[in-house]
Amino acid sequence: RDRDHLVKAFEPSLRKLMETFSEISSSEMHGTYAKNQYQKPKELHKVIQAAVAEFEPLAYEYFDALDEIGGERAEKERAKLKDDGQLIAYNASCAIDKTRAILDACEAQGVTDENINDLDLTQIRPLYDELVAAVAAFDEAAADNDQLMKESLTNSRPFDGLLDKDIQAVEWMMDQVESGQPIEDPSLEPLGSIAHVANTLTECIDRYNSVFVN
């Protein structure tokens, strides 16, 4: 189903949730719950549970559709960058895409920092190799003064080593998996964690947007 059909499908349950939460807020403001010994909240809780059960799978399907569309759009933008000879921006985008693919692979395996030692690295290493190749191509293009001029860049290190940091973050994550040692406190998002890879990716995306988009 396309996005419009999904929106139409989850609209009734979303509306029911909004109306119910609005009723709860109004009731709390007027202190009416105690008058019926909190029977009304119990009734509303059932309404919310039913609406969430209907809304949740459709909402996830909707966001998956958005992700797919976003991926297709990004791929088209990368193809245009390559066709236009914008090799620095192209390879930076490729590096970001490969890192995102690594995180997607972790998610697809159901692996988080809580169970990081369960990660199957046979699915990660080929993506890591592609990431390293993209960064190497980026470095080569950025070292070419003619290419810098073509892309209107004055700094030969527009990422200030962030892409190298990205590679290092993935390497640390793989080392953590191979060590067989769990992450003691995942909430700290330490080196070697999936969260650290995600944080580094965010830095790279922010830098890409500031250099090539804004």
Secondary structure by P-SEA (a helix, b strand, c coil): ccaaaaaaaaaaaaaaaaaaaaaaaaaaaacccccccaaaaaaaaaaaaaaaaacaaaaaaaaaaaaaaaaaaaaaaaaaaaaacaaaaaaaaaaaaaaaaaaaaaaaacccccccccccccccaaaaaaaaaaaaaaaaaaacaaaaaaacccccccccaaaaaaaaaaaaaaaaaaaccccccccccccccaaaaaaaaaaaaaaaaacccc
